[in-house]
Amino acid sequence: MKQHFVLTWTAENNIISRFSRTRFKLKRIADAFAFARDARVLKGTLAVSTLERLHDLLADVSGEVSWCIEGFKDEGGELMLQLSVGGCIQLACQRCLEAIPFELDIDSLLEVVPASADLSQDELEDDSRDFLPVEKELDVAELVEDEILLSLPVAPRHERCGLPGAAGAGERVNPFAALAELKGKPN
């Protein structure tokens, strides 16, 4: 007697994500508050190909970025994380779509706060640090990817870059030239 199993789309995706090769390589901090309080340090690298939210902005997904998270208490006793990210990614030029090497040199100071914390307007306007609301567990890959996305230029492009096909387009034609000729002619 043969048995057949039919998986729903949701069940199939759950199984795939559980057995994904990259899932086991990504680091998680079980308790971000204890990590900062105990002044722990965690370092590693991430393949650019695993940072899926970046893919649409990149010309090439090869390579890797290195990161380091250091926990500490500041002079006021607040729990802090210092995140450093380095490496080179290949952004896609918004004009010619060719690769632009972009050096990552991210150094972020993040105050760990409970996700349910109610922050005052003065705290939110403090530019010396950013707040990182967490329940308890912290996904390092997601945090690194967020910081990379925040550091990218809005519209990356080469300094001297023409539009695709502009090199052989010849002389530029003014669309209002025909109207200028009609302006002087009587009906």
Salt bridges, closest charged atoms under 4 A:
ASP38 OD2 - ARG40 NH2 2.94
GLU111 OE1 - ARG129 NE 2.43
ASP126 OD2 - ARG129 NH1 3.47
GLU137 OE1 - ARG28 NH1 3.25
ASP139 OD2 - ARG28 NH2 3.48
GLU145 OE1 - ARG53 NE 3.32
ASP146 OD1 - ARG53 NH2 2.68
